[in-house]
Amino acid sequence: MKKLIVNADDFGLHTEVNKAVIKGYQQGCLRSTSLMPTGAAVEEASQLARQNPELGIGIHITLVAEKPVLPLDKVSTLVDEQGHFHADHMVFIKKYLQGQIDKGQLYAECEAQIAKAMSLGLNITHLDSHQHLHTLPGVTEICLELMKKYNIHRMRYPGEAFGFTGGYHSGMFRRLAKCGLTACAMLARRRAKCYNMMMPEHFFGMLAGGHMEKKYFLNILKALPDGISEIMVHPGCDAKALGSVYDWQYHWEDELASVTSEEAMSYLRQQKIELISFKELTHE
């Protein structure tokens, strides 16, 4: 039996992402998304989520690039001189490993983001994070403690198999980064089990993240193992508008086309692959 969670990250980041998530849900195979509490369009996203109550909504803890939920004086070690989180995961990890990130501030900001998401009146299905920082040892424990406190029982496992490419050709640095993330994800899974938290068995979409064209998405579908898998995607409706704000080089519209393609939907039907969200994860 194969079950699949197709999860769109960054819900609430931008109105063009919000539009794409809803289109992917209503016209494609998206059944889950991760809400960015720090996103500029988070209020719009929460309204759309309430209008589509069967769409699974997770919390996308964000600790890089965006602005924090808490006042700057409460998160001084998490932000730069402009009041934004540090530029990317590499900057964050370097400062974290050097002891320059105050863990009390980190806990407080993560809790503020969870509380903000909860205050929007949504049924939260899971927790994950922007650039997968919830798998960093120490950050994992903070997230798990907060999940226990806020009654969240499911977490993303971003551990794509070490040798899997899905036909996507990437550089050595990206392949090494994927392996590092998978190693951290494996450690996070061990810690999550201690807290009785649930995770999907398999994960896809790291190597091709931001570049999930239709052919790579179909390659992943054809490679799905038995059990419960997650495919991470980043759809957007207007790549030009998004690219003017976020210099990530994502193929936003291609990713939306992937999850709404008739080829993908037909394959899922033919192979009797069940589409679910994180809320269907159980210990059974």
C-alpha positions in Angstrom: 0.0 0.0 0.0 1.4 3.4 -1.0 0.2 6.6 0.6 1.4 10.0 -0.4 1.5 13.5 1.2 2.2 16.2 -1.3 3.1 19.2 0.8 3.6 22.8 -0.4 6.0 24.8 1.7 5.8 28.6 2.4 2.0 29.1 2.6 1.7 32.7 3.7 4.9 33.9 2.2 3.3 35.8 -0.7 -0.1 36.0 -2.2 1.2 34.3 -5.4 2.3 31.3 -3.3 -1.1 31.3 -1.6 -3.0 31.2 -4.9 -0.8 28.3 -6.1 -1.3 26.3 -2.9 -5.1 26.5 -3.3 -5.0 25.8 -7.0 -2.7 22.8 -6.3 -5.2 21.5 -3.7 -8.4 22.1 -5.7 -7.1 21.1 -9.1 -4.2 18.7 -8.3 -2.7 16.4 -5.8 -1.7 18.8 -3.0 -3.3 17.7 0.2 -1.1 19.5 2.7 0.8 22.8 3.1 3.0 24.5 5.7 2.0 27.9 7.0 4.8 30.4 7.5 3.8 32.4 10.6 6.3 35.2 9.7 5.0 35.5 6.1 3.7 38.8 4.8 0.6 37.1 3.4 -0.1 34.9 6.4 -3.5 36.4 7.2 -4.7 35.8 3.6 -3.4 32.2 3.8 -5.3 31.5 7.0 -8.5 32.8 5.5 -8.0 30.6 2.4 -7.2 27.6 4.7 -10.5 28.2 6.6 -12.3 28.2 3.2 -10.7 24.8 2.3 -11.0 22.9 5.6 -9.8 19.6 4.3 -6.4 21.0 3.3 -3.9 19.9 5.9 -2.1 22.9 7.6 1.3 22.6 9.2 3.5 25.2 10.9 6.6 26.2 8.9 9.0 27.4 11.7 11.1 30.2 10.1 14.4 31.2 11.5 16.2 32.8 8.5 15.7 35.7 6.1 12.2 36.8 7.3 11.3 39.0 10.2 10.6 37.5 13.7 7.2 37.4 15.4 8.7 38.7 18.7 10.0 42.2 19.3 13.6 42.6 18.2 14.9 43.1 21.8 13.6 39.6 22.6 15.5 38.0 19.7 18.7 40.0 19.5 20.9 37.0 18.7 18.6 35.7 16.0 18.6 38.9 13.9 20.9 41.1 11.9 21.3 44.9 12.0 18.3 45.3 9.8 16.0 43.3 12.2 15.8 40.3 9.9 16.7 36.8 10.7 20.2 35.8 9.6 20.4 35.5 5.8 20.2 31.7 5.3 20.7 28.4 7.0 24.4 28.4 6.6 24.8 31.7 8.5 22.3 30.4 11.2 24.1 27.1 11.6 27.5 28.7 11.9 26.4 31.1 14.6 24.5 28.4 16.3 27.5 26.1 16.4 29.7 29.0 17.7 27.3 29.5 20.5 26.2 32.9 19.2 22.5 32.0 19.2 20.7 32.3 22.6 18.7 29.1 23.0 16.2 30.9 25.3 15.5 33.4 22.6 15.3 30.6 20.0 12.7 28.7 22.2 10.7 31.9 22.7 10.6 32.8 19.0 9.6 29.3 18.0 6.9 29.3 20.6 5.7 32.7 19.4 5.4 31.4 15.8 3.5 28.3 16.9 1.2 30.4 19.1 0.5 32.8 16.2 -0.4 30.0 13.9 -2.7 28.5 16.6 -4.4 31.8 17.1 -5.6 31.9 13.5 -8.2 29.2 14.3 -6.7 26.5 12.1 -6.5 22.7 12.8 -2.7 22.2 12.8 -1.6 18.9 11.4 2.2 18.9 11.7 5.4 21.0 12.2 8.3 21.5 9.8 10.7 24.4 9.1 12.1 26.7 6.5 15.4 25.3 5.3 14.8 22.3 7.6 16.4 23.8 10.6 14.1 21.7 12.9 16.5 18.8 12.2 19.5 20.6 13.7 20.4 18.9 17.0 19.2 21.1 19.8 16.7 22.9 17.6 15.0 19.5 17.3 14.5 19.2 21.0 13.1 22.8 21.3 10.6 22.0 18.5 9.6 18.6 20.1 9.1 20.2 23.6 6.9 22.9 22.0 5.0 20.3 20.0 4.3 18.4 23.2 3.2 21.6 24.9 0.8 22.6 22.0 -0.5 19.1 21.3 1.1 18.7 17.8 1.9 15.1 17.1 3.4 15.0 13.6 6.7 16.3 12.2 8.3 16.3 8.8 11.2 13.8 8.2 13.3 15.5 5.5 15.5 12.5 4.9 15.7 11.8 1.2 17.6 8.6 0.6 21.3 9.2 0.2 21.6 7.9 -3.4 18.3 9.1 -4.7 18.3 11.7 -7.5 15.0 11.2 -9.4 16.9 12.1 -12.5 17.7 15.6 -11.3 21.3 16.6 -12.0 22.8 18.8 -9.3 26.2 20.0 -8.3 28.4 18.3 -5.7 27.6 20.9 -3.0 23.9 20.3 -3.2 24.4 16.6 -3.1 26.6 16.9 0.0 24.1 19.3 1.6 21.3 16.7 1.0 23.4 14.0 2.6 24.0 16.2 5.6 20.4 17.0 6.0 19.4 13.3 5.7 21.9 12.5 8.5 20.4 15.2 10.7 16.9 14.0 9.8 17.7 10.5 10.9 18.9 11.8 14.3 15.7 13.9 14.5 13.6 10.8 13.9 15.2 9.1 16.8 14.5 12.0 19.1 10.9 12.3 17.8 10.3 8.6 18.7 11.3 9.4 22.2 8.5 12.0 22.3 6.0 9.6 20.6 5.8 11.9 17.6 4.9 10.6 14.1 6.7 11.1 10.9 6.2 9.7 7.3 8.5 6.9 6.4 10.0 8.4 3.3 10.8 11.8 1.9 11.4 13.3 -1.5 12.0 16.7 -2.9 15.3 17.9 -1.3 17.6 17.5 -4.3 15.1 18.9 -6.8 13.7 21.4 -4.3 12.7 24.6 -6.1 13.2 22.9 -9.4 10.5 20.2 -9.3 9.6 20.1 -13.0 7.0 17.7 -14.2 9.5 15.1 -15.3 11.2 15.0 -11.9 7.8 14.9 -10.1 6.7 11.9 -12.2 10.1 10.2 -11.7 9.5 10.4 -7.9 5.9 9.1 -8.2 7.2 6.1 -10.1 9.9 5.5 -7.5 7.6 5.7 -4.5 8.1 2.8 -2.1 5.4 1.1 0.0 4.3 3.0 3.0 3.8 6.7 3.6 5.9 9.2 1.7 6.1 13.0 1.6 7.0 15.0 -1.5 7.9 18.6 -0.8 7.1 21.2 -3.4 7.2 25.0 -3.7 4.5 26.1 -6.1 3.8 29.7 -7.1 1.5 31.4 -9.6 3.6 34.3 -10.9 7.3 33.6 -11.1 8.2 37.1 -12.1 6.4 38.7 -9.2 8.0 36.2 -6.8 11.4 36.5 -8.3 11.3 40.2 -7.8 11.1 39.7 -4.0 12.9 36.4 -3.5 16.2 35.6 -5.3 15.9 31.9 -4.8 15.9 30.9 -8.5 12.9 28.7 -7.9 10.8 27.3 -10.8 7.6 28.3 -9.0 5.2 27.9 -11.9 6.8 24.6 -13.1 6.2 23.2 -9.6 2.5 24.2 -9.7 2.3 22.6 -13.2 3.8 19.4 -11.8 1.2 18.9 -9.0 -1.7 19.8 -11.2 -0.6 17.8 -14.3 -3.0 15.3 -15.8 -0.1 12.9 -16.2 0.5 12.9 -12.4 -3.1 12.7 -11.5 -3.6 9.8 -14.0 -0.6 7.9 -12.6 -1.8 8.3 -9.0 -5.2 6.9 -10.0 -3.8 4.0 -12.1 -1.5 3.0 -9.3 -4.1 3.4 -6.6 -1.7 5.7 -4.6 -3.8 7.2 -1.8 -3.4 11.0 -1.3 -3.4 12.0 2.3 -2.3 14.8 4.6 -0.3 14.6 7.8 -3.5 14.4 9.9 -3.9 10.8 8.6 -0.6 9.7 10.1 -1.2 7.3 13.0 0.9 5.0 15.1 -0.8 1.9 13.7 
